[in-house]
Amino acid sequence: MERWGKEMKLGRPDGISIIVDEENENVMEFVDDLYSRTSKEKVKIYKLSDSSFELKEKEEHLKTELEGSLETVEKFIGFILAKQNALIQSSTSSGKLYQVSTKKGNAEISTSFRAENNKVIVNIRVRGYGNAPELIFNKINNEIKFFKEV
């Protein structure tokens, strides 16, 4: 609200908010009863409508090879994600699903690993809305690049 409030004229109704289906035949009785219990000036009536927005989820993908055992690489990637405060949502034999929250928003990170010729192929997908996926992806990618250079 604070970030967008001035640009979009966002606000909250004062007092207690009640949503009533306008198709209900007792709406006018309800309003009449409300007016009888408080002054009309203290009652504000708004009309709401459902809205749907088709926002496309952003996705970043990283596929890389790292040397080492499958177990070591999985722990290394887990360490990188722990530095981002990512929380494990689920785990399978082939990878894990994480959830991470940042000041830029939330994102979901999925990892999968495959051992091949003394290397491990790592697939990382970061999904979400806003700037969060790109921010988190860049942090993970930079950590892996740094590790490969050392």
Secondary structure, DSSP 8 states (H G I E B T S, - for coil): -TTTHHHHT----SS------TT-TTHHHHHHHHHHHS-GGG---------------EEEEEEEEEES-HHHHHHHHHHHHHHTT-EEEEE-SSEEEEEEEETTEEEEEEEEEEEETTEEEEEEEEEESTTHHHHHHHHHHHHHHHHHH-
